[in-house]
């Protein structure tokens, strides 16, 4: 019984970590695009 209750919250934490990693990757891509845009606009 105890193992069953502990097994439920574990996947939730794993999905949260995956979401955070995805957001970090998206932010990095957005930051790179932001850095590239001003250079093209200045030219």
N, C-alpha and C positions, 0 to 999 in steps of 0.2 A: 504493500500500500504506500509506504513512504517513498519508495523508489519511483512509483508512478506519479506522485505529486511533484517530486523534484524534476522529473523528466519533462514536465510541461513547460515551465518557465525557461528552460535551457534554450530551446529553439528560438524563442522570442529574443533572447539576448543575442544569439548568433545573427538573426536577421537585422537587428539594430546595428551591429558592428558592420555588416555588409552595406547597409544603407549609408552609414557614416563614410565608409571607404568610397562609395559611389559619389557622394556629395563632394568629397575632397577632390576626386578626379575631375568632376565637372567644374569645380571652382578653379582648379589649376588650368584647365583648358580655357575657361573664360578669362582668367588673368593673362594667359599667353595671347589671346585674341585682343585683349584691351591694349597690351603693350605693342602689338603689331599695328593696330589701327592708327594711333597717333603718328607713327612714323610715316605711314602712307598718306595721312592727311597733311602732314607738314610738307611732303614733297609736292 
